[in-house]
């Protein structure tokens, strides 16, 4: 739904003269007499323009409209933030559930089915199941050192660099990558 300002084609901070000019222009453009063959739609649009001008041309009504509109926008934005927080909490709950089943040794299909049973949509369930099972398997796989052809000095430098990188936040980088992969 368009605002009254959009109906007239003016900015919210338009002056009375700008509103008056915009009204005249819009009224001429959508007057039923100027839209032969499309009179009903033009009449409805013309009525919208007249109502918008009636409110915006009166300073008292315009102030009430602006205040009410601002309150409604604030209420709508608050509702959107709440819904986003709820979606994030639900997503975290689903990931936690998937991780629990993966830790118990269940495969991707079982984790996928559990998520579907929790009213998770198919695409999200598939993405979470694949990511969580892959993460769990990567944690379980033994690390095979690839050090046969390297010199001892190279191994020490690589180990020092890896230790330095992981010392600041050993799990943070892994979790960050994991959750980013889930949201793709």
C-alpha angles and dihedrals in degrees: 000000000000123000119242088253091055090047090059094036098239137123121259089248095051119141124238090258092052090050091049093050092046091050093052092047094047092044091053092046096052103030110133092233090059095049105063112187093019100060098136095054091042091050091052092047091046089053091052090051092049092050092047091051092047091058100037095045092057109073094209094050091043091054091050090048092049093048093046092045091050091050092050092049090050090049091048092049091049090051090050091051091050092049091049091051090050091050091050092049091049091048091051090049091052092048090050091051091048091049091051092053093044090051088054088060100256118150128239094269093055092047089047091052093048090053092048088051088057091060093259114154115251099248094049092044091051093048094048093045094050094046096045095046091046090051092048092048092048089054092049098046113099113243111244109207112224096206105119097101099034128097118242092247091056092050091052093049092048093047091049091050093048092047090050092050094047096041095075096053115351098183100024096080092047094049092045091054092043095054093043089054091051093054095051 
